[in-house]
Amino acid sequence: MRPSTMRRSGSPTATGRTRCDPLANIESAIVIRWLIVVFLALILFSGLRPWLEKLGLGKLPGDFRFRLFGREWFVPFASSIVLSVLAMALMQLF
């Protein structure tokens, strides 16, 4: 007989799910999908940055630029919010 501290492969974990729970695979697939979407959005935004700066995005008060380790870093907080609101407005129209 096994000691009570050892778990068998089908016994519940601390979250109450078993180790072979199919929902765990679905949840990890959703996380991977969101990581891919965020990565593609960052690539798209960095590619469109020169064009968006001509429109004034990237120069808003909440957009930060700083130089660190010999590289210029750009963190567009305010521009991201403006683009999110515009995308949400477009989605409401269609």
ZIBELCOR-V253358 format. One record per residue. PHI is phi in degrees with one decimal (NA if undefined). PSI is psi in whole degrees, 0 to 359 (NA if undefined). D_FIRST is the distance of its C-alpha to the first C-alpha in Angstrom with 1 decimal. Layout:
# ZIBELCOR-V253358
phi=PHI psi=PSI d_first=D_FIRST
phi=PHI psi=PSI d_first=D_FIRST
This chain:
# ZIBELCOR-V253358
phi=NA psi=143 d_first=0.0
phi=-82.6 psi=150 d_first=3.8
phi=-66.5 psi=157 d_first=6.7
phi=-70.6 psi=345 d_first=9.1
phi=-80.9 psi=342 d_first=11.7
phi=-86.4 psi=142 d_first=10.6
phi=-104.5 psi=143 d_first=12.1
phi=-88.1 psi=165 d_first=11.8
phi=-64.2 psi=335 d_first=15.3
phi=-98.2 psi=1 d_first=16.2
phi=-81.0 psi=154 d_first=15.3
phi=-67.8 psi=149 d_first=18.5
phi=-90.9 psi=191 d_first=19.9
phi=-64.1 psi=332 d_first=22.1
phi=-83.7 psi=355 d_first=24.9
phi=93.9 psi=355 d_first=23.1
phi=-97.2 psi=152 d_first=23.4
phi=-81.2 psi=162 d_first=20.8
phi=-67.9 psi=335 d_first=21.1
phi=-102.0 psi=33 d_first=22.7
phi=-74.0 psi=124 d_first=25.3
phi=-67.1 psi=338 d_first=28.7
phi=-67.2 psi=331 d_first=30.5
phi=-63.8 psi=322 d_first=29.4
phi=-68.2 psi=322 d_first=31.3
phi=-67.1 psi=318 d_first=34.3
phi=-64.0 psi=320 d_first=34.5
phi=-68.9 psi=327 d_first=34.5
phi=-66.8 psi=324 d_first=37.2
phi=-67.1 psi=318 d_first=39.2
phi=-63.5 psi=317 d_first=39.0
phi=-63.0 psi=319 d_first=40.1
phi=-62.6 psi=318 d_first=42.9
phi=-67.1 psi=323 d_first=44.2
phi=-62.8 psi=321 d_first=44.1
phi=-65.4 psi=318 d_first=46.2
phi=-63.0 psi=316 d_first=48.6
phi=-64.7 psi=318 d_first=49.1
phi=-61.3 psi=315 d_first=49.6
phi=-65.9 psi=323 d_first=52.2
phi=-65.7 psi=321 d_first=53.9
phi=-65.9 psi=320 d_first=54.2
phi=-64.2 psi=316 d_first=55.8
phi=-62.9 psi=315 d_first=58.1
phi=-65.4 psi=320 d_first=59.2
phi=-69.2 psi=328 d_first=59.8
phi=-72.0 psi=326 d_first=61.9
phi=-91.3 psi=0 d_first=63.9
phi=-56.9 psi=313 d_first=64.3
phi=-60.1 psi=321 d_first=67.9
phi=-69.8 psi=320 d_first=69.0
phi=-68.6 psi=329 d_first=67.3
phi=-66.6 psi=329 d_first=69.0
phi=-65.5 psi=331 d_first=72.4
phi=-84.0 psi=353 d_first=71.5
phi=104.2 psi=348 d_first=70.6
phi=-76.5 psi=140 d_first=66.9
phi=99.0 psi=351 d_first=65.3
phi=-121.8 psi=17 d_first=68.0
phi=-76.8 psi=162 d_first=67.0
phi=-59.4 psi=335 d_first=66.4
phi=-94.8 psi=7 d_first=62.6
phi=-95.3 psi=128 d_first=62.4
phi=-111.3 psi=137 d_first=61.7
phi=-127.5 psi=134 d_first=62.8
phi=-152.2 psi=158 d_first=62.1
phi=-106.9 psi=126 d_first=62.2
phi=-143.8 psi=130 d_first=59.2
phi=57.3 psi=36 d_first=58.7
phi=77.1 psi=11 d_first=61.9
phi=-128.5 psi=144 d_first=60.8
phi=-87.3 psi=126 d_first=62.0
phi=-107.4 psi=143 d_first=59.2
phi=-130.1 psi=120 d_first=59.9
phi=-121.0 psi=100 d_first=57.9
phi=-91.5 psi=71 d_first=59.5
phi=-63.3 psi=306 d_first=58.2
phi=-66.1 psi=319 d_first=61.3
phi=-64.6 psi=324 d_first=62.0
phi=-64.1 psi=321 d_first=58.5
phi=-66.6 psi=317 d_first=59.0
phi=-62.6 psi=315 d_first=62.5
phi=-66.8 psi=326 d_first=61.2
phi=-66.4 psi=319 d_first=58.3
phi=-65.6 psi=318 d_first=60.8
phi=-63.5 psi=319 d_first=63.1
phi=-65.6 psi=321 d_first=60.3
phi=-66.3 psi=320 d_first=59.2
phi=-63.8 psi=318 d_first=62.8
phi=-63.7 psi=321 d_first=63.2
phi=-67.9 psi=328 d_first=60.1
phi=-70.8 psi=330 d_first=61.5
phi=-73.4 psi=327 d_first=64.8
phi=-106.0 psi=NA d_first=63.3
